[in-house]
Amino acid sequence: MTQPHDRTFKTILIILGVILVLLFLAIYFWQPSQNSDYFFKYNGFQFQQDQNGYKLTLYINNQNVPAIVHLREDPRTLENIPVEGNVQVLRTKQQIYVTLDPYANLTGKTTIGALEIDAILDNPYLFSIPVSSAFTVPFANATVKTCADVNATEGVILLQTGEETLIRETQGCITVQGVTEEDIIRASDRLIYTLLKIMDP
């Protein structure tokens, strides 16, 4: 004959079991939604948001070692930036110059865009193309490079402000243009995502 305290003990065990199952289900379904802002897939690539921006791991050019790429901008927020022409022409260059007008009143913010481009193109596990800075006109004994200097081995990326945020390839020269300097940074990341074939032109 079952004792009352045995029934009570079994009831408590059942209740505890149900609570544990419900707790497990709650954690299982709640956790992904909490992390969805920090982990997401974009065009088949896994992104992770961290304090430096957005991180992804990818293999390129048949490298055995993965490259960890950090960019400031979420690719989903850059889809409205048009890419005109064939920016992939940069892949064929042996040297790339990122140039700007020293008299255009641009600040260090634009330099961030240049550094983003440099970090990817010069990365030995990605493109391994040397990148140097330049100006469009003589200034402080710096190298002078304009779109007219593009040739079979040298590429030029011009950073500038304008009426529209866009990326445009013209006769091998790449213009990265933003309405503001913050937009130049955004457009620089748009160029990088396009070169990595993470985003379509």
C-alpha positions in Angstrom: 0.0 0.0 0.0 1.4 3.4 -1.0 2.1 5.7 1.9 0.9 9.4 1.7 4.4 10.7 2.0 5.4 8.5 -1.0 2.7 10.1 -3.1 3.8 13.5 -2.0 7.4 12.8 -2.8 6.4 11.5 -6.3 4.3 14.6 -6.9 7.1 16.9 -5.9 9.5 15.0 -8.3 7.0 15.3 -11.1 6.5 19.0 -10.5 10.3 19.6 -10.3 10.7 17.6 -13.6 8.1 19.7 -15.3 9.7 22.9 -14.0 13.1 21.8 -15.3 11.8 20.9 -18.7 10.0 24.3 -19.0 13.2 26.0 -17.8 15.2 24.2 -20.4 12.7 25.1 -23.2 12.6 28.7 -22.1 16.4 29.0 -22.2 16.6 27.2 -25.5 14.1 29.4 -27.3 15.0 32.6 -25.5 18.8 32.5 -26.0 18.9 32.7 -29.8 16.6 35.7 -29.8 18.8 37.4 -27.3 21.9 36.7 -29.4 20.3 37.4 -32.8 21.7 41.0 -32.7 25.2 39.7 -32.1 25.3 36.6 -34.4 23.8 36.6 -37.8 24.3 35.2 -41.3 24.5 37.4 -44.3 24.8 35.9 -47.8 26.1 32.7 -46.2 28.7 34.3 -44.1 28.6 34.2 -40.3 28.9 37.6 -38.5 29.6 38.4 -34.9 29.1 41.8 -33.4 31.7 42.8 -30.8 33.1 46.0 -29.3 35.2 46.7 -32.5 32.3 46.3 -34.9 31.5 43.2 -37.0 33.8 40.2 -37.2 33.7 37.4 -39.7 36.1 34.5 -40.4 36.6 33.5 -44.0 39.0 31.7 -46.3 40.1 33.3 -49.6 42.5 32.5 -52.4 42.7 28.9 -51.3 44.5 29.8 -48.1 44.7 27.1 -45.4 44.6 29.7 -42.6 41.4 31.6 -42.1 41.4 35.4 -42.1 39.6 37.2 -39.3 38.0 40.4 -40.7 36.9 43.2 -38.6 34.8 46.0 -40.1 32.9 48.9 -38.4 29.7 48.6 -40.4 26.9 46.0 -40.5 26.6 44.9 -44.2 22.8 45.0 -43.9 23.0 48.7 -43.4 25.1 49.3 -46.5 22.8 47.8 -49.1 21.5 51.2 -50.2 25.0 52.4 -51.3 25.3 51.8 -55.0 28.4 50.3 -56.6 28.9 51.3 -60.2 31.4 49.7 -62.6 33.8 46.9 -61.9 35.5 47.4 -58.6 37.1 43.9 -58.8 39.7 45.5 -61.1 41.6 46.3 -57.8 42.3 42.6 -57.4 44.6 42.6 -60.4 46.9 45.4 -59.1 50.3 45.1 -57.5 50.1 48.4 -55.7 47.2 50.5 -54.6 47.1 54.2 -53.6 44.4 55.6 -51.4 44.3 59.3 -52.3 42.4 62.4 -51.2 42.5 66.2 -51.7 44.5 67.7 -48.8 42.5 71.0 -49.2 39.0 69.4 -49.0 38.7 70.0 -45.2 38.6 66.3 -44.5 39.4 65.2 -41.0 40.7 62.0 -39.3 37.3 60.4 -39.9 38.1 60.0 -43.6 41.4 58.4 -42.5 39.4 55.6 -40.8 37.9 54.7 -44.2 41.4 54.6 -45.7 42.7 52.4 -42.8 39.7 50.0 -43.3 40.6 49.6 -46.9 44.3 49.2 -46.2 43.7 46.5 -43.5 41.9 44.3 -46.0 43.8 44.8 -49.2 47.2 44.6 -47.5 46.3 41.5 -45.4 48.6 38.6 -46.5 45.7 36.1 -45.9 43.3 38.1 -48.1 44.6 40.1 -51.1 48.2 40.9 -50.0 48.3 44.0 -52.1 50.5 46.8 -50.7 48.5 50.0 -50.0 50.0 53.5 -49.7 48.5 56.9 -48.9 48.7 59.8 -51.3 47.2 63.2 -52.1 45.7 64.4 -55.3 47.9 67.5 -55.4 51.4 68.3 -54.0 51.2 68.7 -50.2 53.8 68.2 -47.4 56.2 66.2 -49.7 53.6 63.4 -49.9 53.1 61.1 -52.9 50.8 62.6 -55.5 48.4 60.2 -57.2 45.2 60.8 -59.1 42.9 58.7 -61.3 45.1 59.6 -64.2 47.9 57.5 -62.7 46.0 54.2 -62.9 47.8 51.6 -65.0 48.1 47.8 -65.4 49.9 47.4 -62.1 48.8 50.4 -60.0 45.4 51.1 -58.7 43.9 54.3 -57.2 41.1 54.7 -54.7 39.9 58.3 -54.4 38.1 59.3 -51.2 35.9 62.4 -51.4 32.7 64.0 -50.3 29.9 64.6 -52.7 26.1 64.9 -53.2 25.6 61.2 -53.0 27.1 58.3 -51.1 28.4 55.8 -53.7 31.3 53.8 -55.1 32.1 54.3 -58.8 34.8 52.6 -61.0 35.8 54.8 -63.9 38.6 53.6 -66.2 40.1 51.5 -63.4 39.9 54.3 -60.8 37.7 53.7 -57.8 35.9 56.7 -56.2 34.6 56.2 -52.7 32.3 59.1 -52.1 30.1 60.1 -49.1 27.8 62.9 -48.3 29.6 63.2 -45.0 32.9 61.8 -43.7 30.9 59.2 -41.8 29.4 58.2 -45.1 32.9 57.8 -46.6 33.6 55.3 -43.8 30.4 53.4 -44.6 31.2 53.4 -48.3 34.7 52.2 -47.6 33.2 49.2 -45.8 30.8 48.7 -48.7 33.7 48.5 -51.1 35.5 46.0 -48.9 32.4 43.7 -48.6 32.0 43.9 -52.4 35.7 43.0 -53.0 35.3 40.1 -50.6 32.2 39.1 -52.6 30.2 39.1 -49.4 27.9 41.8 -50.9 26.9 42.0 -54.5 27.7 45.2 -56.5 
